[in-house]
Structure formats: structure tokens, C-alpha cells
Amino acid sequence: MYQGARANAAARRYARFWIAVFSRGLLPRGVVLEVTGRRSGELRRFPLVEARIDHDRFLVSMLGEGCNWVRNVRAAGGAATLRHGGVERVQLVEAPVDQKARAIKRYLEVAPGARRHIPVDRSADVSVFEAIAARYPVFRITAR
């Protein structure tokens, strides 16, 4: 459903469904990321799964660097909004490489749909995730 980090028609239909579910806060880890489009300037919405480690919250790109939401977040300087039963204005900060492995591991534990996109078993040791961490953008969620 995601050839070349681009969603096909079926993936876009699923995304609309998950946006409706996540924005209402009906599932515990699902959030809707709202960010300004880098080219259009229009608001773009993406259903994502939040990974929590202790008190830190992360968003992980299962499709890697070419993903539209990643490009939009970078173009917006990290300024975004999260919806999950309410509205939260956030600043997304790219995680340093040493934090990425733990965040990706946790993400695979809570996001079953992402498992086919990241080539490491979710039960593997964190050291295995360190080998692939550079290929997957990870953003720490902070208050704005």
C-alpha cells in the first residue's frame, strides 16, 4: 500500500478512517498529526501511532525519510498539532541517533501495522535496532 513511501488509493481510504477514529481518542496510542503542507501551505492530516518511553513521547516514520509527513514537519520547523480526543499544539524535535533505537523498538511493540515496514523483529534486542535507526526519522513530542 506504500510503494515508494507514497500511499495508494486503499491506503488513503484507510487513512481517512483512522483519522476519524484517532482524532476522537477512541484508541489509546493513535493520534492525528496536523501540519502545514510544505508546498501547498494547506493543513495536512496523518494518522500515526505514538510510542511512549517513560515520560517521553515519540512519532516514528515507518516509511523512512521519503514520507510526506516527515518532510512537512521539517519544513514547518517542527510546529504541529496532535488530535486525540482534544487538541494539543506541539513541537516535534528530531531525536538524536542514540534515542532512536529504543523509540523504534517501542513503536513496533505498539503499532502492529508498521511491523512489515521495519526489518527488525519487535522482540529483538535494542542493539539490533541501532543498526537500522539512521534510516527511520524519529521525532520527540514536546509542548509548544
C-alpha positions as a Markdown table, in Angstrom:
| # | Residue | x | y | z |
|---|---|---|---|---|
| 1 | Met | 0.0 | 0.0 | 0.0 |
| 2 | Tyr | 3.0 | 2.3 | 0.3 |
| 3 | Gln | 5.1 | 2.0 | -2.9 |
| 4 | Gly | 8.0 | 4.5 | -2.8 |
| 5 | Ala | 6.8 | 5.9 | 0.5 |
| 6 | Arg | 3.5 | 7.0 | -1.2 |
| 7 | Ala | 0.1 | 5.8 | -0.2 |
| 8 | Asn | -2.0 | 4.1 | -2.8 |
| 9 | Ala | -5.8 | 4.6 | -3.0 |
| 10 | Ala | -6.5 | 1.8 | -0.5 |
| 11 | Ala | -4.0 | 3.3 | 2.0 |
| 12 | Arg | -5.6 | 6.7 | 1.6 |
| 13 | Arg | -9.1 | 5.3 | 2.4 |
| 14 | Tyr | -7.7 | 3.6 | 5.5 |
| 15 | Ala | -6.0 | 6.8 | 6.5 |
| 16 | Arg | -9.3 | 8.7 | 6.4 |
| 17 | Phe | -10.9 | 6.0 | 8.6 |
| 18 | Trp | -8.0 | 6.1 | 11.1 |
| 19 | Ile | -8.1 | 9.9 | 11.2 |
| 20 | Ala | -11.7 | 9.8 | 12.2 |
| 21 | Val | -11.0 | 7.2 | 14.9 |
| 22 | Phe | -7.8 | 8.6 | 16.3 |
| 23 | Ser | -9.0 | 12.2 | 16.4 |
| 24 | Arg | -11.8 | 11.2 | 18.6 |
| 25 | Gly | -9.4 | 9.5 | 21.0 |
| 26 | Leu | -11.0 | 6.1 | 20.6 |
| 27 | Leu | -7.7 | 4.2 | 20.7 |
| 28 | Pro | -5.1 | 4.8 | 23.3 |
| 29 | Arg | -1.9 | 5.3 | 21.1 |
| 30 | Gly | -3.4 | 6.7 | 17.9 |
| 31 | Val | -3.0 | 10.4 | 17.2 |
| 32 | Val | -3.7 | 12.6 | 14.2 |
| 33 | Leu | -0.8 | 14.8 | 13.2 |
| 34 | Glu | -1.8 | 18.1 | 11.7 |
| 35 | Val | 1.0 | 20.0 | 9.9 |
| 36 | Thr | 1.2 | 22.6 | 7.2 |
| 37 | Gly | 1.9 | 21.2 | 3.8 |
| 38 | Arg | 5.4 | 22.2 | 2.6 |
| 39 | Arg | 4.3 | 23.0 | -1.0 |
| 40 | Ser | 0.5 | 23.7 | -0.7 |
| 41 | Gly | 0.6 | 25.6 | 2.6 |
| 42 | Glu | -2.7 | 23.8 | 3.4 |
| 43 | Leu | -3.3 | 21.8 | 6.6 |
| 44 | Arg | -2.4 | 18.1 | 6.1 |
| 45 | Arg | -3.6 | 15.3 | 8.4 |
| 46 | Phe | -1.8 | 12.0 | 9.1 |
| 47 | Pro | -2.9 | 9.1 | 11.4 |
| 48 | Leu | 0.1 | 8.0 | 13.4 |
| 49 | Val | 0.8 | 5.9 | 16.4 |
| 50 | Glu | 2.6 | 7.4 | 19.4 |
| 51 | Ala | 5.4 | 5.5 | 21.2 |
| 52 | Arg | 5.9 | 6.3 | 24.8 |
| 53 | Ile | 9.0 | 5.5 | 26.8 |
| 54 | Asp | 8.8 | 6.6 | 30.4 |
| 55 | His | 7.6 | 10.2 | 30.1 |
| 56 | Asp | 8.8 | 10.8 | 26.6 |
| 57 | Arg | 6.6 | 10.6 | 23.6 |
| 58 | Phe | 7.8 | 9.8 | 20.0 |
| 59 | Leu | 6.5 | 9.7 | 16.5 |
| 60 | Val | 8.3 | 7.3 | 14.2 |
| 61 | Ser | 8.2 | 7.2 | 10.4 |
| 62 | Met | 7.7 | 3.6 | 9.4 |
| 63 | Leu | 8.3 | 4.5 | 5.7 |
| 64 | Gly | 11.6 | 6.3 | 6.3 |
| 65 | Glu | 12.9 | 9.6 | 5.1 |
| 66 | Gly | 10.7 | 9.9 | 2.0 |
| 67 | Cys | 7.5 | 10.1 | 3.9 |
| 68 | Asn | 5.3 | 13.2 | 3.3 |
| 69 | Trp | 4.6 | 13.9 | 7.0 |
| 70 | Val | 8.3 | 13.9 | 7.8 |
| 71 | Arg | 9.0 | 16.4 | 5.0 |
| 72 | Asn | 6.2 | 18.6 | 6.1 |
| 73 | Val | 7.2 | 18.6 | 9.7 |
| 74 | Arg | 10.8 | 19.5 | 8.8 |
| 75 | Ala | 9.5 | 22.3 | 6.5 |
| 76 | Ala | 7.3 | 23.6 | 9.3 |
| 77 | Gly | 10.2 | 23.7 | 11.7 |
| 78 | Gly | 8.6 | 21.0 | 13.9 |
| 79 | Ala | 5.5 | 23.1 | 14.6 |
| 80 | Ala | 2.4 | 20.8 | 14.6 |
| 81 | Thr | -0.8 | 19.9 | 16.2 |
| 82 | Leu | -1.9 | 16.5 | 17.6 |
| 83 | Arg | -5.5 | 15.4 | 17.9 |
| 84 | His | -6.6 | 12.6 | 20.2 |
| 85 | Gly | -9.9 | 13.5 | 21.8 |
| 86 | Gly | -8.6 | 17.0 | 22.1 |
| 87 | Val | -6.2 | 19.4 | 20.5 |
| 88 | Glu | -2.5 | 19.7 | 21.6 |
| 89 | Arg | -0.1 | 22.2 | 20.0 |
| 90 | Val | 3.3 | 20.5 | 19.9 |
| 91 | Gln | 6.9 | 21.0 | 18.8 |
| 92 | Leu | 8.4 | 17.9 | 17.1 |
| 93 | Val | 12.1 | 17.6 | 17.7 |
| 94 | Glu | 14.2 | 15.1 | 15.8 |
| 95 | Ala | 15.6 | 12.6 | 18.2 |
| 96 | Pro | 19.3 | 12.0 | 18.3 |
| 97 | Val | 20.5 | 8.7 | 16.9 |
| 98 | Asp | 21.2 | 7.3 | 20.4 |
| 99 | Gln | 17.5 | 7.7 | 21.3 |
| 100 | Lys | 16.1 | 6.4 | 18.0 |
| 101 | Ala | 16.7 | 2.6 | 18.6 |
| 102 | Arg | 14.6 | 2.5 | 21.8 |
| 103 | Ala | 11.8 | 4.6 | 20.2 |
| 104 | Ile | 11.7 | 2.4 | 17.1 |
| 105 | Lys | 11.6 | -0.8 | 19.2 |
| 106 | Arg | 8.7 | 0.6 | 21.3 |
| 107 | Tyr | 6.9 | 1.8 | 18.2 |
| 108 | Leu | 7.0 | -1.7 | 16.8 |
| 109 | Glu | 5.6 | -3.1 | 20.0 |
| 110 | Val | 2.5 | -0.8 | 19.9 |
| 111 | Ala | 2.0 | -0.4 | 16.1 |
| 112 | Pro | 1.3 | -3.8 | 14.6 |
| 113 | Gly | 0.7 | -2.3 | 11.1 |
| 114 | Ala | 4.3 | -0.9 | 11.0 |
| 115 | Arg | 6.0 | -4.3 | 11.5 |
| 116 | Arg | 6.1 | -5.2 | 7.8 |
| 117 | His | 7.9 | -1.9 | 7.0 |
| 118 | Ile | 10.7 | -2.1 | 9.5 |
| 119 | Pro | 13.0 | -5.1 | 9.0 |
| 120 | Val | 13.6 | -6.0 | 12.7 |
| 121 | Asp | 11.5 | -8.2 | 14.9 |
| 122 | Arg | 9.9 | -6.3 | 17.7 |
| 123 | Ser | 11.3 | -8.7 | 20.3 |
| 124 | Ala | 14.9 | -8.2 | 19.1 |
| 125 | Asp | 17.5 | -6.5 | 21.4 |
| 126 | Val | 17.8 | -2.8 | 21.2 |
| 127 | Ser | 21.3 | -3.2 | 19.7 |
| 128 | Val | 19.7 | -4.7 | 16.6 |
| 129 | Phe | 17.6 | -1.6 | 16.2 |
| 130 | Glu | 20.7 | 0.6 | 16.5 |
| 131 | Ala | 21.9 | -0.8 | 13.1 |
| 132 | Ile | 18.8 | 0.5 | 11.3 |
| 133 | Ala | 17.9 | 3.6 | 13.4 |
| 134 | Ala | 19.6 | 6.1 | 11.0 |
| 135 | Arg | 17.1 | 5.1 | 8.2 |
| 136 | Tyr | 14.0 | 6.0 | 10.2 |
| 137 | Pro | 13.1 | 9.5 | 11.3 |
| 138 | Val | 12.0 | 9.7 | 14.9 |
| 139 | Phe | 10.6 | 12.9 | 16.5 |
| 140 | Arg | 10.2 | 13.6 | 20.2 |
| 141 | Ile | 6.9 | 15.3 | 21.1 |
| 142 | Thr | 7.4 | 18.4 | 23.2 |
| 143 | Ala | 5.0 | 21.1 | 24.3 |
| 144 | Arg | 4.8 | 24.3 | 22.3 |
